[in-house]
C-alpha cells in the first residue's frame, strides 16, 4: 500500500503534534480531526458554531488540495465536548455545511474533553479520490 500525505498551506502546522492533516491511501482521503483553528493555530472563538465552521473550512482546504469538495465526503465523524448542551448548535452548522441530499454518513460522539482545553469540536472525514489524478 502506498500513502501520500496531504498538508496544504492554510492550515495550522501539524508537525509539532506528529500527525498528517490528511493521508491518501487505497483510493480514500482520510482527514485527521480538524478543530476550530486558523492557519496560525489560533482558535477562532469559544463557541461551537465558530469552531465548527472553522473546522469545516479546514476540511475544505484539505479537500481542495486533492481537487475535491464537501459534496464528495462520504463519512463524517464529529467529537463534541458536552454534546447534550451543544448538539443543536453544532447540528445547525452541520446542516449549513451539508444542505442537500445525498448526505454523508455521520456519527456525532459526545466526549468529556479533547486534546487541549480550547477545542470543543473535532471533525474527521473520509473522501474517495482518484489517486492516479494526484
N, CA, C and O atoms as a MOPAC input file, in Angstrom:
PM7 MOZYME 1SCF
protein

 N      0.84600 1    -1.17700 1     0.00000 1
 C      0.00000 1     0.00000 1     0.00000 1
 C      0.89100 1     1.24000 1     0.00000 1
 O      1.87300 1     1.31500 1     0.73900 1
 N      0.53700 1     2.20100 1    -0.83200 1
 C      1.23700 1     3.47700 1    -0.81900 1
 C      0.37300 1     4.50400 1    -0.09900 1
 O     -0.85700 1     4.45600 1    -0.14200 1
 N      1.05100 1     5.42500 1     0.55900 1
 C      0.36000 1     6.50800 1     1.25700 1
 C      0.95200 1     7.82700 1     0.80200 1
 O      2.15300 1     7.94000 1     0.56000 1
 N      0.09500 1     8.80900 1     0.69100 1
 C      0.54400 1    10.15100 1     0.32600 1
 C      0.00400 1    11.12800 1     1.35800 1
 O     -1.19900 1    11.16400 1     1.61900 1
 N      0.88700 1    11.91300 1     1.94000 1
 C      0.48300 1    12.90900 1     2.92900 1
 C     -0.06800 1    14.14300 1     2.23400 1
 O      0.48800 1    14.60400 1     1.23600 1
 N     -1.15300 1    14.66900 1     2.76000 1
 C     -1.75600 1    15.90000 1     2.26000 1
 C     -1.64900 1    16.93500 1     3.38300 1
 O     -2.26800 1    16.78800 1     4.43700 1
 N     -0.86000 1    17.97700 1     3.14200 1
 C     -0.64300 1    19.02600 1     4.14700 1
 C     -0.56100 1    20.37400 1     3.43700 1
 O      0.52700 1    20.93400 1     3.30200 1
 N     -1.70400 1    20.90600 1     2.98100 1
 C     -1.69000 1    22.14700 1     2.21300 1
 C     -1.44000 1    23.38100 1     3.07800 1
 O     -1.63400 1    23.36100 1     4.29300 1
 N     -1.00700 1    24.44800 1     2.42200 1
 C     -0.92800 1    25.73900 1     3.09700 1
 C     -2.33600 1    26.14100 1     3.52600 1
 O     -3.32200 1    25.71000 1     2.92800 1
 N     -2.42100 1    26.95900 1     4.55400 1
 C     -3.71400 1    27.42600 1     5.02300 1
 C     -4.20400 1    26.72300 1     6.26700 1
 O     -5.24700 1    27.07300 1     6.81800 1
 N     -3.44200 1    25.71700 1     6.71700 1
 C     -3.78500 1    25.00900 1     7.95000 1
 C     -2.71000 1    25.25800 1     8.99500 1
 O     -1.56400 1    25.55700 1     8.65900 1
 N     -3.07900 1    25.13500 1    10.25200 1
 C     -2.08700 1    25.21900 1    11.32800 1
 C     -1.05900 1    24.10500 1    11.14700 1
 O     -1.37600 1    23.03900 1    10.62000 1
 N      0.15200 1    24.35400 1    11.58000 1
 C      1.24400 1    23.39000 1    11.44500 1
 C      0.97600 1    22.16000 1    12.31400 1
 O      0.85700 1    22.26800 1    13.53400 1
 N      0.88300 1    21.00000 1    11.68000 1
 C      0.62600 1    19.75700 1    12.41600 1
 C      1.90900 1    19.03900 1    12.81700 1
 O      1.87700 1    18.11100 1    13.62600 1
 N      3.02200 1    19.45900 1    12.26200 1
 C      4.30000 1    18.77400 1    12.50300 1
 C      4.64900 1    18.66800 1    13.99500 1
 O      5.07000 1    17.59600 1    14.43000 1
 N      4.49300 1    19.73200 1    14.79500 1
 C      4.82600 1    19.60800 1    16.22100 1
 C      3.98300 1    18.56400 1    16.95700 1
 O      4.38800 1    18.03800 1    17.99400 1
 N      2.80800 1    18.27500 1    16.40200 1
 C      1.91200 1    17.30400 1    17.03800 1
 C      2.07400 1    15.90100 1    16.45700 1
 O      1.41800 1    14.95600 1    16.89700 1
 N      2.95400 1    15.77700 1    15.46800 1
 C      3.34900 1    14.48500 1    14.90400 1
 C      2.18700 1    13.74500 1    14.23400 1
 O      1.96400 1    12.56100 1    14.48600 1
 N      1.44700 1    14.46500 1    13.37300 1
 C      0.40300 1    13.81200 1    12.58200 1
 C      0.28700 1    14.50400 1    11.23700 1
 O      0.73200 1    15.63900 1    11.06600 1
 N     -0.31500 1    13.81100 1    10.28900 1
 C     -0.58900 1    14.36800 1     8.96600 1
 C     -2.02500 1    14.87400 1     8.93700 1
 O     -2.92700 1    14.17900 1     9.40300 1
 N     -2.25700 1    16.07400 1     8.39900 1
 C     -3.63400 1    16.56000 1     8.29700 1
 C     -4.50800 1    15.64500 1     7.44200 1
 O     -5.69000 1    15.45200 1     7.72700 1
 N     -3.91500 1    15.08800 1     6.39900 1
 C     -4.64200 1    14.16500 1     5.53900 1
 C     -3.69900 1    13.13700 1     4.95900 1
 O     -2.51300 1    13.40600 1     4.76800 1
 N     -4.22300 1    11.96400 1     4.68200 1
 C     -3.44700 1    10.89800 1     4.04300 1
 C     -4.34100 1    10.24900 1     2.99300 1
 O     -5.49100 1     9.90300 1     3.26200 1
 N     -3.78700 1    10.09000 1     1.78800 1
 C     -4.47500 1     9.33900 1     0.74300 1
 C     -3.88200 1     7.94300 1     0.71200 1
 O     -2.66700 1     7.77300 1     0.61200 1
 N     -4.75000 1     6.94700 1     0.80000 1
 C     -4.33800 1     5.54300 1     0.73500 1
 C     -5.49000 1     4.73100 1     0.16000 1
 O     -6.64600 1     4.92000 1     0.53700 1
 N     -5.16600 1     3.83700 1    -0.74700 1
 C     -6.16600 1     2.92700 1    -1.31900 1
 C     -7.42500 1     3.64200 1    -1.81100 1
 O     -8.54000 1     3.17200 1    -1.58800 1
 N     -7.23900 1     4.78000 1    -2.48200 1
 C     -8.36600 1     5.48100 1    -3.08400 1
 C     -9.23200 1     6.27300 1    -2.13800 1
 O    -10.34100 1     6.66400 1    -2.50200 1
 N     -8.75500 1     6.52100 1    -0.93100 1
 C     -9.51800 1     7.28700 1     0.05000 1
 C     -8.63300 1     8.35000 1     0.68300 1
 O     -7.48100 1     8.08800 1     1.02900 1
 N     -9.18600 1     9.56500 1     0.83300 1
 C     -8.54000 1    10.60400 1     1.62400 1
 C     -9.09300 1    10.50200 1     3.03600 1
 O    -10.29900 1    10.62200 1     3.25500 1
 N     -8.20500 1    10.27900 1     3.98300 1
 C     -8.55100 1    10.25800 1     5.40100 1
 C     -8.09000 1    11.58400 1     5.99400 1
 O     -6.90500 1    11.91100 1     5.94800 1
 N     -9.02700 1    12.34600 1     6.54800 1
 C     -8.70600 1    13.65000 1     7.11900 1
 C     -8.65500 1    13.52400 1     8.63400 1
 O     -9.62500 1    13.11300 1     9.27100 1
 N     -7.49900 1    13.88700 1     9.20300 1
 C     -7.35700 1    13.90600 1    10.66300 1
 C     -8.35500 1    14.89100 1    11.25800 1
 O     -8.82200 1    15.80500 1    10.57900 1
 N     -8.67200 1    14.69700 1    12.51600 1
 C     -9.61600 1    15.57700 1    13.18200 1
 C     -9.22700 1    17.03600 1    13.04900 1
 O     -8.13300 1    17.43800 1    13.44500 1
 N    -10.12700 1    17.82100 1    12.49100 1
 C     -9.91500 1    19.25400 1    12.32700 1
 C    -10.66800 1    19.98800 1    13.42300 1
 O    -11.81100 1    19.66300 1    13.74500 1
 N    -10.00500 1    20.98000 1    13.98300 1
 C    -10.60100 1    21.78600 1    15.04200 1
 C    -10.73300 1    23.22400 1    14.55000 1
 O    -10.36800 1    23.53700 1    13.41700 1
 N    -11.25200 1    24.08600 1    15.40300 1
 C    -11.55300 1    25.45800 1    15.01500 1
 C    -10.39100 1    26.41500 1    15.08700 1
 O    -10.50900 1    27.48700 1    15.68000 1
 N     -9.25400 1    26.04700 1    14.48700 1
 C     -8.08800 1    26.93100 1    14.47800 1
 C     -7.86300 1    27.50600 1    13.09400 1
 O     -8.15600 1    26.86800 1    12.08200 1
 N     -7.33100 1    28.73300 1    13.06700 1
 C     -6.95000 1    29.33700 1    11.80000 1
 C     -5.56600 1    28.83700 1    11.39900 1
 O     -4.99400 1    27.98300 1    12.07700 1
 N     -5.02700 1    29.36200 1    10.30700 1
 C     -3.73800 1    28.87700 1     9.80300 1
 C     -2.57600 1    29.15400 1    10.74900 1
 O     -1.50600 1    28.56000 1    10.60800 1
 N     -2.77900 1    30.05800 1    11.72200 1
 C     -1.73800 1    30.34400 1    12.71300 1
 C     -1.90800 1    29.53100 1    13.99400 1
 O     -1.15900 1    29.71200 1    14.95400 1
 N     -2.89100 1    28.64100 1    14.00500 1
 C     -3.10900 1    27.79500 1    15.17000 1
 C     -3.93500 1    28.44200 1    16.26300 1
 O     -4.02200 1    27.91100 1    17.37000 1
 N     -4.54600 1    29.59000 1    15.96600 1
 C     -5.37500 1    30.28400 1    16.95900 1
 C     -6.83500 1    29.85400 1    16.81400 1
 O     -7.35400 1    29.74500 1    15.70300 1
 N     -7.47900 1    29.61500 1    17.94000 1
 C     -8.89700 1    29.26500 1    17.91200 1
 C     -9.71300 1    30.49000 1    17.52700 1
 O     -9.45100 1    31.59600 1    17.99900 1
 N    -10.70500 1    30.28500 1    16.66500 1
 C    -11.47300 1    31.39500 1    16.11600 1
 C    -12.55900 1    31.88900 1    17.06700 1
 O    -13.11500 1    32.96600 1    16.85300 1
 N    -12.86100 1    31.14700 1    18.08200 1
 C    -13.88000 1    31.53200 1    19.04700 1
 C    -14.00100 1    30.45800 1    20.10000 1
 O    -13.36200 1    29.40900 1    20.01800 1
 N    -14.83600 1    30.73400 1    21.09900 1
 C    -15.01600 1    29.73700 1    22.15100 1
 C    -16.41400 1    29.12500 1    22.11600 1
 O    -16.83200 1    28.46200 1    23.06600 1
 N    -17.13800 1    29.35200 1    21.01000 1
 C    -18.47200 1    28.77500 1    20.86600 1
 C    -18.45100 1    27.69100 1    19.79200 1
 O    -17.58700 1    27.68100 1    18.91500 1
 N    -19.40500 1    26.79400 1    19.87500 1
 C    -19.44500 1    25.63400 1    18.98300 1
 C    -19.65100 1    26.04000 1    17.53300 1
 O    -19.07600 1    25.42600 1    16.63400 1
 N    -20.46400 1    27.06600 1    17.28900 1
 C    -20.72100 1    27.45900 1    15.90500 1
 C    -19.45000 1    27.94600 1    15.22000 1
 O    -19.13600 1    27.50900 1    14.11300 1
 N    -18.71900 1    28.84500 1    15.86800 1
 C    -17.47800 1    29.37700 1    15.28000 1
 C    -16.46400 1    28.27300 1    15.04900 1
 O    -15.85200 1    28.19200 1    13.98400 1
 N    -16.29000 1    27.42500 1    16.05000 1
 C    -15.28700 1    26.36800 1    15.92100 1
 C    -15.69400 1    25.33100 1    14.87400 1
 O    -14.84200 1    24.84800 1    14.12800 1
 N    -16.96400 1    24.98400 1    14.80700 1
 C    -17.40400 1    24.00300 1    13.80900 1
 C    -17.25500 1    24.56400 1    12.40000 1
 O    -16.80400 1    23.85800 1    11.49800 1
 N    -17.63200 1    25.82900 1    12.20100 1
 C    -17.47100 1    26.43300 1    10.86800 1
 C    -16.00700 1    26.44200 1    10.45100 1
 O    -15.68500 1    26.13500 1     9.30300 1
 N    -15.11900 1    26.79500 1    11.37900 1
 C    -13.69200 1    26.82000 1    11.03900 1
 C    -13.16700 1    25.41000 1    10.78900 1
 O    -12.36100 1    25.20500 1     9.88200 1
 N    -13.60800 1    24.44800 1    11.57100 1
 C    -13.17100 1    23.06300 1    11.34400 1
 C    -13.59800 1    22.59400 1     9.95500 1
 O    -12.81200 1    21.96100 1     9.24900 1
 N    -14.83400 1    22.89700 1     9.55600 1
 C    -15.27600 1    22.52100 1     8.21100 1
 C    -14.51700 1    23.30700 1     7.13900 1
 O    -14.25300 1    22.77200 1     6.06200 1
 N    -14.16200 1    24.56000 1     7.41100 1
 C    -13.33900 1    25.32500 1     6.46300 1
 C    -11.97300 1    24.66500 1     6.30600 1
 O    -11.43400 1    24.60600 1     5.20100 1
 N    -11.41600 1    24.17100 1     7.40200 1
 C    -10.13700 1    23.45900 1     7.32900 1
 C    -10.27800 1    22.17400 1     6.51200 1
 O     -9.38900 1    21.82300 1     5.73700 1
 N    -11.39000 1    21.48500 1     6.68900 1
 C    -11.66000 1    20.29200 1     5.87600 1
 C    -11.69600 1    20.68000 1     4.39900 1
 O    -11.12800 1    19.98300 1     3.55800 1
 N    -12.36400 1    21.79200 1     4.08400 1
 C    -12.42900 1    22.24700 1     2.68900 1
 C    -11.04700 1    22.53000 1     2.11900 1
 O    -10.78900 1    22.23700 1     0.95100 1
 N    -10.15900 1    23.09500 1     2.92500 1
 C     -8.78600 1    23.34900 1     2.48100 1
 C     -8.10000 1    22.04400 1     2.09900 1
 O     -7.42500 1    21.96900 1     1.07200 1
 N     -8.27000 1    21.03100 1     2.91400 1
 C     -7.68800 1    19.71900 1     2.60200 1
 C     -8.31400 1    19.11000 1     1.35300 1
 O     -7.60800 1    18.54500 1     0.51700 1
 N     -9.61400 1    19.21800 1     1.22400 1
 C    -10.29100 1    18.66300 1     0.05600 1
 C     -9.82200 1    19.33700 1    -1.22900 1
 O     -9.61000 1    18.67000 1    -2.24200 1
 N     -9.66100 1    20.64900 1    -1.18900 1
 C     -9.21900 1    21.38000 1    -2.38100 1
 C     -7.84200 1    20.91100 1    -2.83800 1
 O     -7.53900 1    20.94000 1    -4.03100 1
 N     -7.01600 1    20.48400 1    -1.90200 1
 C     -5.66300 1    20.01600 1    -2.24000 1
 C     -5.68500 1    18.73900 1    -3.07300 1
 O     -4.69300 1    18.41100 1    -3.72400 1
 N     -6.79900 1    18.01900 1    -3.06100 1
 C     -6.93700 1    16.80100 1    -3.87400 1
 C     -8.09500 1    16.94100 1    -4.86800 1
 O     -8.66300 1    15.95300 1    -5.33500 1
 N     -8.42800 1    18.20300 1    -5.17600 1
 C     -9.46500 1    18.51400 1    -6.16900 1
 C    -10.81400 1    17.89400 1    -5.81100 1
 O    -11.49300 1    17.32700 1    -6.66600 1
 N    -11.18900 1    18.00800 1    -4.55400 1
 C    -12.48300 1    17.53600 1    -4.07100 1
 C    -13.15200 1    18.66400 1    -3.29100 1
 O    -12.51800 1    19.66600 1    -2.95800 1
 N    -14.44300 1    18.48600 1    -3.00600 1
 C    -15.14900 1    19.46600 1    -2.18900 1
 C    -16.08300 1    18.74900 1    -1.21500 1
 O    -16.11100 1    17.52000 1    -1.15200 1
 N    -16.83800 1    19.53300 1    -0.46400 1
 C    -17.68600 1    18.96100 1     0.58300 1
 C    -18.68500 1    17.94000 1     0.04400 1
 O    -19.04300 1    16.99300 1     0.74400 1
 N    -19.13400 1    18.12600 1    -1.18700 1
 C    -20.09700 1    17.18700 1    -1.77200 1
 C    -19.51800 1    15.79300 1    -1.97500 1
 O    -20.27000 1    14.83400 1    -2.14700 1
 N    -18.19400 1    15.66700 1    -1.95700 1
 C    -17.54500 1    14.37600 1    -2.17200 1
 C    -17.36900 1    13.56000 1    -0.89100 1
 O    -16.99700 1    12.38800 1    -0.95100 1
 N    -17.62900 1    14.16200 1     0.25400 1
 C    -17.44100 1    13.47300 1     1.53500 1
 C    -18.45400 1    12.33800 1     1.67000 1
 O    -19.64400 1    12.52200 1     1.41100 1
 N    -17.97000 1    11.16300 1     2.07800 1
 C    -18.87600 1    10.03200 1     2.29700 1
 C    -19.10300 1     9.73500 1     3.77900 1
 O    -20.09700 1     9.10400 1     4.13800 1
 N    -18.18100 1    10.18800 1     4.64800 1
 C    -18.32100 1     9.90300 1     6.08100 1
 C    -17.76200 1    11.05200 1     6.89400 1
 O    -16.67300 1    11.55500 1     6.61900 1
 N    -18.52300 1    11.46300 1     7.90300 1
 C    -18.11200 1    12.49500 1     8.85600 1
 C    -18.20700 1    11.89600 1    10.25400 1
 O    -19.21000 1    11.27600 1    10.60700 1
 N    -17.16000 1    12.08400 1    11.04000 1
 C    -17.19800 1    11.72700 1    12.46000 1
 C    -16.88100 1    12.98900 1    13.24400 1
 O    -15.84500 1    13.61900 1    13.02900 1
 N    -17.77300 1    13.35500 1    14.15200 1
 C    -17.61300 1    14.57700 1    14.93600 1
 C    -17.53700 1    14.22300 1    16.41300 1
 O    -18.28600 1    13.38500 1    16.91300 1
 N    -16.61700 1    14.88000 1    17.08900 1
 C    -16.44700 1    14.72100 1    18.53200 1
 C    -16.79900 1    16.06700 1    19.15900 1
 O    -16.17500 1    17.08200 1    18.85000 1
 N    -17.79400 1    16.07300 1    20.03600 1
 C    -18.29200 1    17.32100 1    20.60600 1
 C    -18.21900 1    17.24600 1    22.12800 1
 O    -18.77500 1    16.33500 1    22.74300 1
 N    -17.52800 1    18.21500 1    22.72700 1
 C    -17.46200 1    18.31100 1    24.18600 1
 C    -18.83400 1    18.77500 1    24.68700 1
 O    -19.42100 1    19.70200 1    24.12800 1
 N    -19.33900 1    18.13400 1    25.73300 1
 C    -20.66000 1    18.45800 1    26.29600 1
 C    -21.73900 1    18.43300 1    25.21800 1
 O    -22.46800 1    19.40800 1    25.03100 1
 N    -21.83100 1    17.32700 1    24.52400 1
 C    -22.71700 1    17.22600 1    23.35700 1
 C    -24.17900 1    17.49200 1    23.69800 1
 O    -24.90100 1    18.04500 1    22.86800 1
 N    -24.62500 1    17.12800 1    24.85600 1
 C    -26.04000 1    17.34500 1    25.19600 1
 C    -26.38400 1    18.83100 1    25.23400 1
 O    -27.50300 1    19.22200 1    24.90400 1
 N    -25.42800 1    19.65000 1    25.63400 1
 C    -25.65100 1    21.09700 1    25.67400 1
 C    -25.42100 1    21.75000 1    24.31600 1
 O    -26.02500 1    22.78000 1    24.01700 1
 N    -24.56300 1    21.17000 1    23.49700 1
 C    -24.11600 1    21.84400 1    22.27500 1
 C    -24.61500 1    21.21800 1    20.97800 1
 O    -24.39200 1    21.77700 1    19.90400 1
 N    -25.27800 1    20.08200 1    21.05300 1
 C    -25.60500 1    19.36200 1    19.81900 1
 C    -26.46100 1    20.18200 1    18.85800 1
 O    -26.16800 1    20.21900 1    17.66300 1
 N    -27.49900 1    20.83300 1    19.34300 1
 C    -28.37600 1    21.58000 1    18.43600 1
 C    -27.60400 1    22.65500 1    17.67900 1
 O    -27.80200 1    22.83000 1    16.47600 1
 N    -26.73100 1    23.37100 1    18.36800 1
 C    -25.93600 1    24.41200 1    17.71200 1
 C    -24.92500 1    23.80800 1    16.74500 1
 O    -24.71100 1    24.33900 1    15.65500 1
 N    -24.30300 1    22.70000 1    17.14100 1
 C    -23.38300 1    22.01600 1    16.22000 1
 C    -24.14500 1    21.53200 1    14.99200 1
 O    -23.70100 1    21.72200 1    13.86000 1
 N    -25.28800 1    20.90800 1    15.22300 1
 C    -26.03300 1    20.32300 1    14.11100 1
 C    -26.55300 1    21.39200 1    13.15300 1
 O    -26.71400 1    21.11700 1    11.96400 1
 N    -26.81700 1    22.59500 1    13.63900 1
 C    -27.21000 1    23.69000 1    12.74800 1
 C    -26.08400 1    23.99700 1    11.76100 1
 O    -26.34100 1    24.22000 1    10.57800 1
 N    -24.84800 1    24.00900 1    12.23700 1
 C    -23.69900 1    24.23500 1    11.35100 1
 C    -23.53600 1    23.05200 1    10.40400 1
 O    -23.24200 1    23.24400 1     9.22400 1
 N    -23.71900 1    21.85300 1    10.89700 1
 C    -23.63900 1    20.66400 1    10.04400 1
 C    -24.66500 1    20.75900 1     8.90800 1
 O    -24.35000 1    20.46700 1     7.75400 1
 N    -25.89700 1    21.16900 1     9.24400 1
 C    -26.93700 1    21.30000 1     8.21100 1
 C    -26.59300 1    22.39700 1     7.20600 1
 O    -26.89600 1    22.25500 1     6.02200 1
 N    -25.96600 1    23.48800 1     7.65300 1
 C    -25.49600 1    24.52800 1     6.71800 1
 C    -24.44100 1    23.96100 1     5.77400 1
 O    -24.41800 1    24.28300 1     4.58600 1
 N    -23.57900 1    23.12200 1     6.31000 1
 C    -22.46600 1    22.57000 1     5.54400 1
 C    -22.94300 1    21.54000 1     4.52900 1
 O    -22.40200 1    21.45400 1     3.42700 1
 N    -23.93800 1    20.77000 1     4.89500 1
 C    -24.48600 1    19.71900 1     4.02500 1
 C    -25.99400 1    19.93800 1     3.86400 1
 O    -26.78900 1    19.21400 1     4.46300 1
 N    -26.39500 1    20.93600 1     3.05700 1
 C    -27.81400 1    21.28700 1     2.98200 1
 C    -28.66700 1    20.36300 1     2.11900 1
 O    -29.89000 1    20.34400 1     2.26000 1
 N    -28.03900 1    19.59900 1     1.22900 1
 C    -28.82100 1    18.81500 1     0.27200 1
 C    -28.37700 1    17.35800 1     0.23600 1
 O    -27.22700 1    17.03500 1     0.53300 1
 N    -29.30400 1    16.49300 1    -0.13000 1
 C    -29.00400 1    15.08700 1    -0.34700 1
 C    -28.13300 1    14.94000 1    -1.57600 1
 O    -28.21100 1    15.78100 1    -2.47100 1
 N    -27.32700 1    13.93200 1    -1.65900 1
 C    -27.13800 1    12.86400 1    -0.67800 1
 C    -26.22300 1    13.32800 1     0.45200 1
 O    -25.15600 1    13.89100 1     0.20800 1
 N    -26.64700 1    13.08900 1     1.67700 1
 C    -25.85900 1    13.45900 1     2.84400 1
 C    -24.77800 1    12.41300 1     3.08100 1
 O    -24.95600 1    11.24600 1     2.73300 1
 N    -23.65000 1    12.82900 1     3.67500 1
 C    -22.65000 1    11.82100 1     4.04500 1
 C    -23.13500 1    11.02100 1     5.26000 1
 O    -24.03600 1    11.45200 1     5.97800 1
 N    -22.53100 1     9.86700 1     5.47400 1
 C    -22.73700 1     9.16600 1     6.74200 1
 C    -22.21000 1    10.08100 1     7.84000 1
 O    -21.23900 1    10.80600 1     7.62500 1
 N    -22.83400 1    10.05600 1     9.01100 1
 C    -22.42500 1    10.98500 1    10.06700 1
 C    -22.57900 1    10.32500 1    11.42800 1
 O    -23.63800 1     9.79700 1    11.76800 1
 N    -21.50900 1    10.36700 1    12.19100 1
 C    -21.54000 1     9.92200 1    13.57700 1
 C    -21.07500 1    11.08400 1    14.43400 1
 O    -19.98600 1    11.61700 1    14.21900 1
 N    -21.88600 1    11.48300 1    15.40300 1
 C    -21.52500 1    12.54900 1    16.33700 1
 C    -21.39100 1    11.93000 1    17.71900 1
 O    -22.32800 1    11.32100 1    18.23500 1
 N    -20.22700 1    12.09400 1    18.30400 1
 C    -19.92800 1    11.49300 1    19.60200 1
 C    -19.72700 1    12.57600 1    20.65100 1
 O    -19.07500 1    13.58900 1    20.39500 1
 N    -20.28400 1    12.35900 1    21.81900 1
 C    -20.03600 1    13.24700 1    22.93700 1
 C    -18.79100 1    12.80800 1    23.68100 1
 O    -18.61200 1    11.62500 1    23.97300 1
 N    -17.92800 1    13.77300 1    23.98500 1
 C    -16.69200 1    13.47800 1    24.70500 1
 C    -16.55600 1    14.43000 1    25.88700 1
 O    -17.12300 1    15.52200 1    25.90200 1
 N    -15.79300 1    13.98500 1    26.87000 1
 C    -15.55500 1    14.82600 1    28.04300 1
 C    -14.62000 1    15.97700 1    27.71900 1
 O    -14.81300 1    17.09800 1    28.19000 1
 N    -13.59900 1    15.69200 1    26.90500 1
 C    -12.65400 1    16.73400 1    26.50600 1
 C    -11.92300 1    16.27200 1    25.25600 1
 O    -12.00300 1    15.10800 1    24.86200 1
 N    -11.20800 1    17.21200 1    24.64100 1
 C    -10.35400 1    16.89600 1    23.50200 1
 C     -8.90500 1    17.08300 1    23.94400 1
 O     -8.63900 1    17.14900 1    25.14500 1
 N     -7.97000 1    17.16800 1    23.01200 1
 C     -6.54400 1    17.12800 1    23.35300 1
 C     -6.06000 1    18.30500 1    24.19500 1
 O     -5.07700 1    18.17400 1    24.92300 1
 N     -6.72300 1    19.43500 1    24.10900 1
 C     -6.39200 1    20.56800 1    24.97500 1
 C     -7.70600 1    21.19300 1    25.42700 1
 O     -8.77700 1    20.72900 1    25.03500 1
 N     -7.63800 1    22.22400 1    26.23500 1
 C     -8.87700 1    22.76800 1    26.78900 1
 C     -9.64400 1    23.66000 1    25.81700 1
 O    -10.83300 1    23.89800 1    26.02700 1
 N     -9.00100 1    24.16400 1    24.75500 1
 C     -9.65600 1    25.11100 1    23.85400 1
 C    -10.64200 1    24.50200 1    22.86300 1
 O    -11.72100 1    25.06600 1    22.68100 1
 N    -10.33100 1    23.38400 1    22.21500 1
 C    -11.28400 1    22.88000 1    21.23100 1
 C    -12.51600 1    22.26000 1    21.89000 1
 O    -12.43000 1    21.58000 1    22.91300 1
 N    -13.67500 1    22.52400 1    21.25900 1
 C    -14.91200 1    21.91300 1    21.74300 1
 C    -15.55800 1    21.04600 1    20.66800 1
 O    -16.58900 1    20.41700 1    20.90800 1
 N    -14.94700 1    21.01400 1    19.47400 1
 C    -15.41600 1    20.13000 1    18.41300 1
 C    -14.21800 1    19.72100 1    17.56900 1
 O    -13.31500 1    20.52200 1    17.32700 1
 N    -14.21900 1    18.48400 1    17.12800 1
 C    -13.18200 1    17.96000 1    16.23800 1
 C    -13.88600 1    17.11800 1    15.18000 1
 O    -14.75000 1    16.30000 1    15.49600 1
 N    -13.50500 1    17.33000 1    13.91300 1
 C    -14.23100 1    16.72000 1    12.80200 1
 C    -13.27500 1    15.96200 1    11.89300 1
 O    -12.29600 1    16.52200 1    11.39900 1
 N    -13.56900 1    14.67700 1    11.67500 1
 C    -12.82100 1    13.82200 1    10.74300 1
 C    -13.72600 1    13.51700 1     9.55700 1
 O    -14.94400 1    13.43000 1     9.70600 1
 N    -13.12600 1    13.35500 1     8.37000 1
 C    -13.91600 1    12.94400 1     7.20900 1
 C    -13.15700 1    11.91400 1     6.39000 1
 O    -11.94000 1    11.76900 1     6.50600 1
 N    -13.90900 1    11.20100 1     5.55700 1
 C    -13.34600 1    10.26300 1     4.58500 1
 C    -13.94600 1    10.59100 1     3.22500 1
 O    -15.14800 1    10.82400 1     3.09500 1
 N    -13.07100 1    10.60400 1     2.20300 1
 C    -13.47500 1    11.01400 1     0.86100 1
 C    -12.81800 1    10.10400 1    -0.16800 1
 O    -11.60000 1     9.92800 1    -0.13000 1
 N    -13.58600 1     9.51800 1    -1.08800 1
 C    -12.95100 1     8.75400 1    -2.16100 1
 C    -12.22300 1     9.70000 1    -3.11500 1
 O    -12.71600 1    10.78600 1    -3.41900 1
 N    -11.05200 1     9.28200 1    -3.58300 1
 C    -10.26900 1    10.09500 1    -4.52100 1
 C     -9.70400 1     9.20300 1    -5.61900 1
 O     -9.57600 1     7.98900 1    -5.45800 1
 N     -9.37300 1     9.83200 1    -6.72800 1
 C     -8.70500 1     9.14600 1    -7.82900 1
 C     -7.21200 1     9.36900 1    -7.65400 1
 O     -6.69100 1    10.42200 1    -8.02400 1
 N     -6.52600 1     8.38800 1    -7.09500 1
 C     -5.09800 1     8.54400 1    -6.81900 1
 C     -4.28900 1     8.81000 1    -8.07800 1
 O     -3.26700 1     9.49400 1    -8.01400 1
 N     -4.71300 1     8.29700 1    -9.20400 1
 C     -3.97300 1     8.49400 1   -10.44900 1
 C     -3.97500 1     9.96000 1   -10.86900 1
 O     -3.06900 1    10.40100 1   -11.57600 1
 N     -4.98600 1    10.72000 1   -10.43800 1
 C     -5.08000 1    12.13100 1   -10.79700 1
 C     -4.27200 1    13.02900 1    -9.87000 1
 O     -4.13400 1    14.22100 1   -10.14200 1
 N     -3.73900 1    12.48800 1    -8.78800 1
 C     -2.99300 1    13.30800 1    -7.82100 1
 C     -1.54800 1    13.47300 1    -8.22900 1
 O     -0.78100 1    14.13300 1    -7.52800 1

